[in-house]
Amino acid sequence: MATNFKTNKMKSVKPAPTPAVKPARASTRNEPTPEEIGIRAFEIYVSEGCPDGKDQEHWLRAEQELRSQGAR
């Protein structure tokens, strides 16, 4: 007894184009992004001569500065 098999042809499907990814941006509430805070904290760190153990202080200061001036 012969069995009929249908041939399933797969269509060539192109992947959907990837949407352009925009960098994380602060909301309109003057909230800086973690990236912006990190950059400013590093600037503070360097300006103070690269002291050890002040990373949290630099982060908080950078966050406060950026919030007060409306994230760059």
CORBELBEL-V207401 format. One record per pair of residues at least 12 apart in sequence whose C-alpha atoms are under 10 Angstrom apart, sorted by the first residue. I is the first residue (numbers start at 0). J is the second residue. D is the distance in Angstrom with one decimal. If there is no record, write none. Layout:
i: [I:I]
j: [J:J]
d: [D:D]
//
This chain:
i: [22:23:24:24:25:25:25:26:26:27:27:28:28:28:29:29:29:29:29:29:29:30:30:30:30:30:30:30:30:31:31:31:31:31:31:31:31:31:31:31:32:32:32:32:33:33:35:35:35:35:35:36:36:36:36:36:36:36:36:36:36:36:36:37:37:37:37:37:37:38:38:39:39:39:39:39:39:39:40:40:40:40:40:40:40:40:40:40:40:41:41:41:41:42:42:43:43:43:43:43:44:44:44]
j: [34:35:70:71:69:70:71:69:70:69:70:66:69:70:65:66:67:68:69:70:71:62:63:65:66:67:69:70:71:61:62:63:64:65:66:67:68:69:70:71:62:65:70:71:58:62:61:62:65:70:71:57:58:59:60:61:62:63:64:65:66:70:71:54:57:58:59:61:62:58:61:57:58:60:61:62:64:65:53:54:55:56:57:58:59:60:61:62:64:54:57:58:61:57:61:56:57:58:60:61:56:57:58]
d: [9.6:9.5:9.0:9.5:9.2:6.8:8.8:10.0:9.0:8.7:9.1:8.8:8.1:9.1:7.9:5.5:7.8:7.9:4.6:5.6:9.1:8.6:9.8:7.8:5.9:9.4:7.2:6.2:9.8:9.5:7.1:9.3:9.6:6.2:6.4:10.0:9.8:7.6:4.8:7.6:9.0:9.4:7.9:9.5:9.5:8.7:8.6:8.5:8.1:7.7:7.6:9.2:6.6:8.5:9.0:5.6:5.5:9.1:9.1:7.3:9.6:9.0:9.9:9.9:9.0:6.8:10.0:7.7:8.7:9.3:8.5:8.3:7.9:8.8:5.4:8.1:8.7:8.2:9.9:7.7:8.9:8.7:5.0:5.0:8.0:7.3:5.1:8.0:9.9:8.7:7.6:8.3:8.8:8.9:8.9:9.8:6.3:8.8:8.5:7.5:9.5:6.5:9.2]
//
